Amino acid sequence: MKSERDNEIPDELLDRSRRMFVQGAALGGVLLGLGLWERPVWALKSPDSRELTALTGTEFHLAIGPTPVNFTGCNRIATTVNGTVPAPVLHWREGDTVTLHVHNRLPTPSSIHWHGILLPADMDGVPGISFPGIAPGETFTYRFTVKQSGTYWYHSHTGFQEQTGLYGPLVIQPRTPEPFSYERDYVVMLSDWTDENPLTVFANLKKQSDYYNFRQQTVPGFLREAMHRGFWKTLDERLLWGKMRMSPTDLSDVSAYTYTYLMNGNPPAADWNALFSRGERVRLRFINGSAMTYFDVRIPGLKMRVVAADGQNIEPVTVDEFRIAVAETYDVIVEPSTDQAYCIFAQSMDRTGYARGTLTPDVSLSAPVPPMDPRPVLTMAAMGMGDMGAHGEYDMSMPGMQGEKKKLPSTDMGNMHAMPDMDMSNTVSMSGMDMSAMRKPSVPVEEHAIKRGPEVDNVARMPMERLDDPGVGLRNNGRRVLTYADLHDLTPFYDRREPGREIVLHLTGNMRRYIWGFDGVKFSDAHPIRLNYGERVRIKLINDTMMNHPIHLHGMWSVVENGGGSLPRKHTVNVQPGTYLTYLVSADARGGWAYHCHLLYHMEAGMFREVRVE
């Protein structure tokens, strides 16, 4: 089983990681001696050779092994499939039976999980849950019938191999015509790369959870905030943050201090490009294959028509921007009307860096990169702690960044929370807009439900469902931003039954100790979540932490209850800080299934459960 998900780093994992690092370093020395590492690998490519490797058919041979890379000017060893980062794009067709022979050429065990794919449990690829893993030198053959179409991805589910490059796109062609048309089709896979050994990153987080966060609040920042909100309110909130031993700037555990953000395996300097001719419709299949990074995506000068979410066709939504959580996929169609280049811009949620590419009619043209947005700062209200005198949210500009220092008005309902005696149905914003339709009332958490302790450093007292909230840093930014409330499937889910029961789970953590879990329980101490085959259940997730969590249930759809229409099917559901959401699950797949936060270091630190359908 995955003992590395416990609170301490086991000796076995330390030894295994050191062996892989040493063996990779030895291989690197040989390659350096051959002169193969004189420049970063992306610098050796011509502009038209950066296309992802693609494999098509029903039978595939995939070799997992170490490969030299240089994304930053430093020579490193990546874990790759067929020698590439990302791994090859696999093109399948709905209804076909695919056979995938995965050869492990690493000195350590490995695996591949087919993310979001409906398949038998023993083909899911999670060591210790659905199969034993692939031993060094061995081959495992996956074989299953493809029951869906759309954009998905695959990755290792062993240790930290996903962080070191073992991930790739899946594109599944439908049997019937799609409800939209396009002339060009590109995968845009976003990811984060570190030159550090991931085990070192994990150890740093265990020792100091804000190790990679250098954007702490300062005295000048306090004075600016006090001018807007008043001295005592500002001081009270700062003292409360200190009492809770948290920082309102902890949006991401791992930042660009160690990460380089990649687009289809290219760092920003490489400027990956996608060609178009004026008037063409271009489909961009965005996949967030990161270990830890949320991206906010936009293409300045172009509207994006979102046509699919997590592989499922939705009623089209035209937006300027969308946030893509770790492991999510979104398909968009854009229609450039001029012969100019456009920047595909994906800034990290914490605004420490970005990935970028260029949509262009000519490879010689490049689009300017827009300035990053100001750094957002969390408030107590945004963490489900009630009003606390903080209805607004402050975006504090960092030195060298453009952007107005401003307090968002109280019409920003993303930060409003009802107090116990407040009737939200009668609340009207300053603009006169009826807000009763925008939020479900907050649900006070009973004291005995979850208690603070070594594994729980915060309990959201008044979490609220905010599915129409784009999230911290995106509210009132002058752009139309996608939210979960916008998502409505074109094809309703086959199971329309009311759920027979509700399962409530709290997403919990202790930031200082870097412990994560469900209901304050780490994986090794938790019992499986048991579902009866054929039943329909409602799962309610309450996020008691200050972090976003992308929660992934293997093997079954998560049908998000977002307020009406045809509810969206998702394989990964993002839960914002201090909020709750619910989704429906039809237990139509027997066996053991992984259920976890898709932030890799959170999963390894305990936010993982097994779901058994029997």
N, C-alpha and C positions, 0 to 999 in steps of 0.2 A: 504493500500500500504506500501512499505518498507521505512518508514520514517527514519529508522536508517541508510539509505544510505546517508542522508544529511550530511552536514559538522559538525554539532554538534550532540552530543549524547542525544537523547530525554529522558526526565524524565521517560516516560513509559518503555523504554528499560532498563534504569538503575534499576527501581523498579522490573521489571520482572526478570532481571539477578540476583539481590540480593536475591529475593525470592527463586530462584532455587538453588543458592549457599548455602543459609542458610538451606534449606530443605535437600540438599545433605549432608551438614556437619552434620546435625542431624542424618541422616541415618548412616553416617560414625562413629559417636560416638557409636551407638548401635552395629555396627559390630566390632568395636575395643574392646568393652566390652566383646564380645563373643570370642575374640581371633582370629578373622579371618584376622587380618591385621599384623601379626607378621613379615611376610617377603613379598617381592614383589611377585605379583601373578605369574610372569614368573618363579620365583625360586621354586615354589611349583610344577611345571610341570616336568614330566620325559621327556627325550630327544625325545621320540617318540610320545608324546602327544601334540605337538605344532601345529599339523595340524589344518587348519582352519575348522570350522564347515561348513558342506555342506548340502544344501537342494535341492532335485530334484523333479520334477513333474510339474503339471500345476496349482496347488492350494497351496497357502502358507499362513501361519499365522505369522505375524511379530509384535512383541511387543516392542515398544519404551519405555525405562524406564531408571532410574538411577541405576548404578552398581558401586560398589567399585572397585578401581584399585590401583595398586602401581607399576609404571614403574621405579621410580627413588629412591625409599626408602622413599618417602613421600606418605601418604594416601590421595587419591583424589576420587572424584565421576565422572564417565564418563557417557555420554549419549550413550546408546547402543541399539542394536536390538537383542532381545532374549538373552541378557546378555553377549555379546561378543564384543571385539574390536580386529580386524575389525568385522563388522556384518557378518552373515553367507554368504558363497558363494552360490549364487542362480544359479542352473543349469536349463536352459531353452532349448527348441529345436525350431529351425526355423520352422515357419508355425503353431505352436501351439497357442492356446489362453490361456493366463495365467490369473489367478485370485489371487490377493494379498490383503489379509485383514490386514490392518495396524492398530494396536491398540495403542493408545497413553496413556501411563500410567505415563506420566510426569504431573507436576502441571502447565505446560505452553503449548501453542500450539506447534505443530510440523508438519513435512511434510517429504516426500521422493520424490526425483527427480531421474528419471531413465536416467542417463547421457549417451547421444549419441544414445538413443533409439528412433526410429521413431514410433510415436503413436499419437492418437488424443490429441488436446491441453488440454482438460479437464482431461487428465490422466497424464500430464507432472509433476505435483506436485510442482508448484511454487506459494506460497501464494500471493494473490493480483494480479496475472497475469492470472493464469489458473484455480485456485480454491481457496476457502477461507482458506485452511489449515485444520489441524485436531485438534479440540479443546481437552482440557484435558478430559480424560475419554471416548472419543468417538473413533469410528472405521470408517475408510474410506476404501472403496474397490476399488482398481484399477483393471481394466479388459481391455485387449487389445490383439491383435494378433501380434505375434513376426514376424517381416518382415526381419530380418537380422540374421547374425551369427557372432561369434567372441568374443573378450574380451572387456568388458565394466565395468561400476561400478555404484553404486547408493549411494546417500547421502542426508542428510537433506538440505533443502533450507530455513530454518528458523533461523534467527539470527546467532549465533555462534555455533550451535549444531554440525556442521561438524567438527569444531576444537576440540570439546570435545568427539569425538569418533563415531559419527553417519555416518559411511560410510562402504561400503562393495563391494565385487567383483560380477560381473555378467559374466557367461560363457555360451555362446549360441552355441549349437551344430548345424552344418549345415545339411541340408537335403541331400546334395550330398557329395561325398567324397572330402576331402581336397586335395590340390595340393602338399602336403608334408607329410612325414611320421615321426612318433616318437613313442617311447616306454613308455616314462614317461611324465607326464603333471602336472605342478605345477603353481599355482598362486603365484606371488611375489608382494604383495601390500606394497608400500612405503608410509609413512605418518610422520607427525610431531606432537609431543605431548608436551604440556606445563602444568606444575603444577599450573601456574597462571590462574586466572579467565580470559577468553578471553576478557571480557569487560575491564579489567585492561590493557591488552596488547594494546587494541585499544586506550584507554585513554592515555597511555604512548606515543604511536605513534603520537597522536594528539598534545600532549604537546611538544614532541621532536622527530622528525622523525628518528633520528639516535640513539634513546634510546638504542637499542640492538646492535649497531655497535661500538665495542671497538677497531676496527682495523683501526684507523685513521692514516693518514700519519704523519711522524715524520721528524725531522731535519736530522738524519742519512739517512733516506730514500730519502730525497731531495738531499743530497750530492751524494748518489749512482747514482741517476737518472741523476744528473748534469754531472757526469763523463762520462756517456754514450751519453747524448744528447747535452750537452753544458749548461753552467750556465744560459744564458739569455733565451734560449728556455724553459728551465725548469721553471725558475722564471715567465716568461710570462704566461705559462699555469697554474701555481699555482695561480697567481693573478686572472686569468680569472675564475678559479673555485670559488675563493673567491667572485668575483664580482657576479657570478651567485648564490652564496649561496648554492653551492652543494659540494658534496664530491665524488671523483673518487673511493672511496672504498665502496660506497653504492650499492652493488650488490643485497643484500637481506634486506628487512625491518626488518625481525625477524631472529635471529641467534640462534646458539647453546647455547648462554648465557641463554636462557629460554627453548629452544627446546631440546627434546630427539627424535632422529630419529628412527623410528620403521620399521621393516620388518615383515610383517604378524603379527603385534601386539607385536613383540619382540624387546626390546632394544639391542644394540650391545653386551652387556654382556651375553645375553641369547643365542646368536648364533643359530638362527633358521637354521635347516638343511633340505636338500632334498636329498634323497637316489638315487643312480644309480648303475648299474652294468657296468663294462668296456665294451665299444663298443656300449652301448645304445645311442639312440638319445633322448635328453631331451628337452621338450618344456617348456619354462619359460614365463609366461604371466605377464609382468611387468605392474603395474598400479600405477600411481602417485596420491594417494588419499590425498595428503598434503593440508593444508590450504594455505601455503605460500612458500614451498621449492621446488626448482629445484634440481634434482639429476643428477650427471654424473655417469653412470653405466658401470662397466667393470668386467670381471672375469679373473684375471691374469692367463695366461697359456692356455686360451681357446679363440678361435675365436667364435664370435656370428653371426649366420646367421639370419638376421632380415627378418621375413616372413609376418608380418602383422603390420599395423599402425592404431590405433584408430578403431580396429576391422575389418579392410579391408585387404584382402590378397594382398600383393604387390610382384613385381618381387624381388626375394631374393637378399639381400645385405649383404656381409660378412664384419664385422667391428670388431674393438677391443673395441669400446666404443660408447656410445650414451648418449646424454642429453635428459632427459625426463621432459618436462614442467609439471606444475601442471595440472592435469586432463587428460593428454595424456595416451595412452596405447601403448606398443610395445610388440609383441610376437617374441621371438628368439628361435632358436634351437642350442644346443651345443652338441658336441660329444666327451666326455672324452675318451681318449684312454689308460689311465693308471689307476691303482687303488689308486690314490691319492686324497686328498681332495682339493677343489678349493674354494677360497673366492669369494662370490658374494658381490661385493663392490660398494656401492652407496654413493659417497661423495656429500655433499651439494655444490651448485655452489659457495658459498662464502668461502668454505673450512674451516668452523668452526666446522664441525662434519660429521658423517656418519652413515648410517645404514649398517648392514652386516649380511650375513648368510653363510652357508657352503653347497656346493654341494659335497657329499661324498659317498663313497661306504660302509662306516661303521660309525655308530653314534659315535664311540669312537674317530674318527679322526677329527681334526679341522685344517683348513688352516690358515696360518699367515695373518694378516691384513696388506695390503701395506700402506706405508706412504701416507698421503694426499699430493696432488699437492700444489705447492706454491700458495699463494693468488694472484688472478689477480687484476689488477687495470685498470679502464676505462681511455680512452684518449678522448680528444675533437673530434678527427677524428672519433672514434667509436660511438660518439653521433650525427653524422650527422652535425657537425659544420664546415665542410670543413677541409682543410689540417692542419692549425694551427701549422705547423711545426712538426707534430706528426704523421708520417706515421707508426711508430712502436708501439708496446704495451709492457709494462714492466710487468713481473711477479716478484713481490717482495717476497722473502722468509721470512716467519715469524720465530721467534726463535724456535729452536727445530725441524723445518721441513727440510726435504731434498730437494734439488733442486738448480739448478744453477740460479743465478741472471743474466738475459740475456735480451737483446733487440731483439725482433723478427725482422727478416729482412724485407725489403720492399716488398719481394715477398708475404708477408702475406696480401693478398688483402682484408682480412676482415676488415682492418683498413684504406684502401686507399679510398679517395673520390676525385672525379674530381673537380677541380676548374672551374668556368664558362668558362674560355678560354682554357680548356684542352680538347683535343680530345682523349678520351679513346681508340678509335679504333686503334690509332697509338702507344699506350703505350705498351712497352715491358719491362718485369721485368729484373733484373740483370742476371737471369739464362737463358734469351733468350726465356722464355715461353711466348706465345701469350696470353695476359690477356683479349683480347676483348671478348672472349667467356665466361668469368667467371662472369662478372658483367654487369648489365644494367646500362646505364649512370645515374648519380645522377640527381634528379629533383629539381631545386631550388624552394623553397616555396615562393610564392608571399607574399609581405608584408601584404596585406589586408586579407589573408586567415585566419590566426590565429594570434591574438595579445596577447602579454604578459599582465598580469593583476593579480588580486587576485587569480584566479583559474589556471593560466598558468605561470610557472616560466621559461619556456624554449620553444623555437621553433627551431626544427632542420632545419637549413637553406638549407642543401643539403642532404636530405635523399637518400639512395641508396638501391636498391634491392640486398640483399646478401643471397640468398637462399642456396648457396653452402658454406656458412660460418658456421662452427660448433659453433661459439660463443666465448665470452670472456672466457679465461682460458683454452680453448681447441685447440687453433690454434697452429700448428707447435709443438705439444707435443710429436711427435714421434709415435703416434698411429693413426690408421685409424678410424676416427670419422664419424658417420652418420650425414648427413645433409638433409634438405628438398629437395634438388636437387636430392637426391638418390631415392626418393619415387615415384614409378610408379605402379598404380593399375594393378592387373592381369585382372580385368574385367572393361572395360570402363564404365563410367557413362552413364545412358540411355539418358540423355539430351545433345545433341551435338550442340544445337543452339548457335549462337553468342548472347551475352547479348544485350538487348535493351537499357539499360542505365547503368550508373556508379554512384555509391554512394561513396563519399570520406568522410572518417571520420578520424579525428586526435585523437590520444591517448594522453591526456594531464594530467598535474598534477602540484601541487605546493608542493614540498617536505617538505618545512619548516612548512606549515600549514596542511600538510597531507590531501590534497584535490585531488581527482582523478575524471576524467570524459572523455566524448567524446566531442571534440570541445570546451573544456573549460566550459561545462555546466554540472552541477550536475543533478542527476536523477530526483529529484523533480521538477526541472525547465525545463526539456526536454520534447519535444513532441515525440510521438511514431514515429518510422521509418515505413512507410507504403509501403507495397508491394502489387501489384495486383496479385490475384490468377492466377497461370499459367505463369507468366512472368519469365524471366531469367535476372538476374542483375549481374553486377560485383561490388564487394565491394573492395575498396582500403583503406587500413589502413596505416596511417603514424604515426609512433611513435616519438613524440616530447619529450619524457622523457628519463631518464637515466636508466630506469628499463625495464626488459623483461615483456611482458604482454601476458598471455595465454587467447585468446579471444574465447568464447564459444557461438555459436548460437544454441539455442534449436530447435528441431523439424525438421531441414533440414540439408543436407550435405553442407559443405564448400569445394568446389573443388579447390584446390590450383593450381594456374598457375605457375608451376615451370620449364617451359622451354622446354617442349616437351614430347613425349611419351603419355602414358595413365595417365592423371592427377590424383593425389591422392585425395581421399575423406577423409576429416577429420571432427571431431566434435569439436576439439579444435585446434586453430591455434596460434602458438607462433610468436610474433613480437618482434624482437630484438631492442635495443636502437638505435635511429637515423636511422632507416630503414623504408622501406615501402614494402608491399606485396599486391598482389591482389588475390581474389578467386571468383569463380562463385557460385551463389545460384539460384536454381530453386524453385520458391515459390509454392511448391506443397502441402502445408499443411495449411489449413485455421485456423484462430484463432489468439490469442495473445501468443507471445513467448518471453521468456527472452533472452537478449543478453548482455553479460557482460564479464569483466575480471574475470578469475577464481582464482585470488589471493583474498582470502576471505576478507581481510581488505581493499583492493582496491575497491572491489565491495561494501562493506558496506560504504565506504567513497565517493561513487558517480559514479564509473565507471560501469554504468548499464543503459540499455535502454530497452524499449519494442519494439518488432517488431510485427506489425499487418499485417496479410495476409488476404485480403478481396476481 
